[in-house]
Amino acid sequence: MQLLPVYRVTVFVPPEYVETLRAGIHAVDALALGDYSEVMWITPGGQEEFRPGAAAHPTLGSAGELVRSDTVRIEFAIPRDAERLQRVLSEGVHRHHPWEVPAVFVDESWFPMPEVAT
């Protein structure tokens, strides 16, 4: 077993934007792990909550209003390369996400890659 150092990226997005965001991320990076590409985990069924401040320009709701919205969790992993991460976040996630400030979390993690028999 080989442990690959990766960034695990978690993004929350409204259900109607899942395909737009997914395609935008894949256009920037293949998200390859081993012999697989476009590796992504998509978990529906959550909610997010926020209250925009006076200077915010929210896509949903208005300043001062508590907003609750359905959300989908998207996760993927890329090798720990800071430039690659920056490109995926700016050109893939932020460019294709509807929120002014998307809920995005990046963790340093390890992906256990089984040894391939030759």
C-alpha positions in Angstrom: 0.0 0.0 0.0 1.3 3.4 -1.0 0.1 6.5 0.8 -0.2 9.4 -1.6 -0.1 12.9 -0.1 -3.1 14.8 -1.4 -5.2 17.9 -0.9 -8.8 16.8 -0.2 -11.1 19.5 -1.4 -14.7 19.7 -0.2 -17.2 22.1 -1.8 -20.9 22.7 -1.0 -23.1 23.8 -3.9 -26.8 24.1 -4.6 -28.2 21.0 -6.4 -29.0 22.8 -9.6 -25.3 23.8 -10.0 -23.7 20.4 -9.4 -23.2 19.6 -13.1 -21.9 23.1 -13.9 -19.4 23.0 -11.1 -18.4 19.4 -11.9 -17.8 20.2 -15.5 -15.9 23.4 -14.6 -13.5 21.5 -12.3 -12.9 18.7 -14.8 -12.1 21.3 -17.5 -9.2 22.5 -15.4 -7.9 19.2 -13.9 -8.4 15.5 -14.8 -8.6 14.6 -11.0 -6.7 11.5 -11.7 -5.9 8.9 -8.9 -3.9 5.9 -10.1 -5.5 4.5 -13.3 -8.8 6.5 -12.8 -9.6 10.0 -13.9 -12.5 12.4 -13.0 -12.5 10.9 -9.5 -15.1 12.8 -7.4 -17.5 12.0 -4.6 -20.9 13.7 -4.7 -23.2 13.5 -1.7 -26.7 15.1 -1.9 -29.2 15.9 0.8 -27.7 18.6 3.0 -28.5 22.2 3.8 -26.4 25.3 4.3 -27.3 28.4 6.2 -26.0 31.9 6.1 -26.9 35.5 6.8 -25.4 38.0 4.3 -23.9 41.2 5.7 -24.7 44.7 4.6 -21.9 44.8 2.0 -22.6 41.3 0.6 -24.0 40.7 -2.9 -25.7 37.3 -2.3 -27.1 35.2 -5.1 -29.8 34.0 -2.8 -31.5 36.1 -0.1 -30.7 39.7 0.9 -28.6 41.5 3.5 -29.6 40.7 7.0 -31.9 37.8 6.0 -31.2 34.3 7.4 -31.1 32.0 4.3 -31.3 28.2 4.4 -30.7 26.4 1.1 -30.4 22.8 -0.1 -26.8 21.8 -0.8 -24.8 19.0 -2.3 -21.3 18.0 -1.0 -18.6 17.5 -3.7 -15.2 16.1 -2.7 -12.1 15.3 -4.7 -8.4 14.8 -4.2 -5.4 16.1 -6.0 -1.7 15.6 -5.4 -0.2 18.2 -3.0 0.9 20.8 -5.5 0.1 24.4 -4.3 0.0 25.9 -7.9 -2.3 23.1 -9.1 -4.6 23.6 -6.1 -4.8 27.4 -6.7 -5.7 26.8 -10.4 -8.4 24.3 -9.5 -9.9 26.6 -6.9 -9.8 29.8 -8.9 -10.5 28.5 -12.4 -12.6 25.4 -11.6 -14.5 26.1 -8.3 -14.8 29.8 -7.9 -15.4 30.6 -11.6 -18.3 28.0 -11.8 -19.9 28.3 -8.3 -23.0 30.6 -8.0 -22.1 31.9 -4.5 -20.1 35.1 -3.9 -18.2 33.2 -1.2 -18.5 29.4 -1.7 -18.1 27.1 1.2 -14.8 25.4 0.2 -12.5 23.4 2.6 -9.1 22.1 1.8 -7.4 19.5 4.0 -4.0 17.9 3.7 -4.7 14.1 3.6 -3.4 10.8 2.5 -4.9 8.6 -0.2 -4.1 4.9 0.3 -3.2 3.5 -3.2 -3.1 -0.3 -3.4 0.0 -1.8 -5.0 -0.7 -3.0 -8.5 0.4 -6.6 -9.2 2.7 -6.9 -12.3 
